[in-house]
Amino acid sequence: MQAPVDAYYGKRLEQTAEALRANHFEAHVVADADAARNLVLETLLPRSGVLSVAFGGSLTLAATGLPAALARMDNVSLIDTLDHAIPAEQLYERRRQALLADLFITGSNAVTEDGLLVNLDMIGNRACAIAFGPRQVAVIVGRNKIVPDVNAAMARIKNFAAPVNAMRLSKKTPCTATAHCEDCGSPQRICNVWTIIEKCFPRGRITVICVNQDLGF
């Protein structure tokens, strides 16, 4: 018998996936990060004829192993926006180039049970690429990102995901001390660009992969 927690989230994820499909997203539910990786490599890539791939910064994405797997593929041009060993100016330019990739792969800060994607970015490259630019987008989300509605999504992001990420990145922002959003004016503020995707246009451009596993923040 399936573990009760997995069964519980499995039902919630299937309901969320149905809501996403009603909003013109393509949506899948998979068991774990490995299954998410395999879905991208074995289904999304072959059927779409993707030639170039780029990433948005995401611990969820890292957990799937997709960046390393795609780097080993000879038939895909990889725009590596995750290599922080290169100069900041060069990394910024790669993020600009990523907006014209055939496929952009990233996570999402929150997905609502009525089928909306909600994100908050520092410079906007990830959130904006989901909205427009790349021909196709794959958004991988763990079950911990599912929330009832937009208000709950924004509260989750401002008072959990953003402070935790600021701590992870050693940012000098008030939330790293208080663990709450202070709506700061810090030069290192990471909360600058909101996007809420209510409907996917064109239909099916964005594929949301819902994972029955806690992933990322």
Secondary structure, 3 states (H helix, E strand, C coil): CCCHHHHHHHHHHHHHHHHHHHCCCEEEEECCHHHHHHHHHHHHHHHHCCCEEEECCCHHHHHHCHHHHHHCCCCCEEECCCCCCCCHHHHHHHHHHHCCCCEEEECCCEEECCCCEEEEECCCHHHHHHHCCCCEEEEEEEHHHEECCHHHHHHHHHHHHHHHHHHHCCCCCCHHHHCCCCCCCCCCCCCCEEEEECCCCCCCCEEEEEECCCCCC
